[in-house]
Amino acid sequence: MRYKPFYCLVLIMVFAATPCLSAVDTVMVVDFNFQPPSLTIAPGDTVRWIVGVTCCGHTVTRTASPAWDSGPLNSGDTFERAFPVCGTYDYFCTPHRSIGMVGRVKVVQAGAPGKGDMNANGSLSAADVVLLLNCVFSMSGNCDLCFADVNCSGGLSAADVVLELNVVFVGAAFPC
């Protein structure tokens, strides 16, 4: 019985060192389409694009921040990217963008308060605007991008505050 504390310590170390598992979601590149064209995932998940049998090269490219480019992809090639931060990420195939080969990855936090609900009380009010002002201009308070980035730009700015004001006081809708 004198080994019991040792075994408990070993178990704690093993479980503490085990990383959290994130999901890998797949987008197929088929003909001149991304399948599915829009994908919703959780923060920390990875998206894997797999190119099916194709006549010509494709890319998975985003020029807005954060920008990325897979480079040329041909039949059987794959490209992966992790998405640690909430937001909406539009992307496209460089040679086929003009014919509508575009896609979207939306990263949302499950179980988080609704967009703009800074005090997590289930409704939007002037108090949420004040908390968002704190977030944007002093980086204090609850600054989780999953619900503070109300314009889905991938960061916090005065534009988020203006949009939140319009939603709370004018009845406008969040764009994402």
Secondary structure, 3 states (H helix, E strand, C coil): CCCHHHHHHHHHHHHHHCCCCCCEEEEEEECCEEECCEEEECCCEEEEEEECCCCCCECCEECCCCCEECCCECCCCEEEEEECCCEEEEEECHHHHHHCCEEEEEECCCCCCCCCCCCCCCCCCHHHHHHHHHHHHHCCCCCCHHHHCCCCCCCCCHHHHHHHHHHHHCCCCCCC
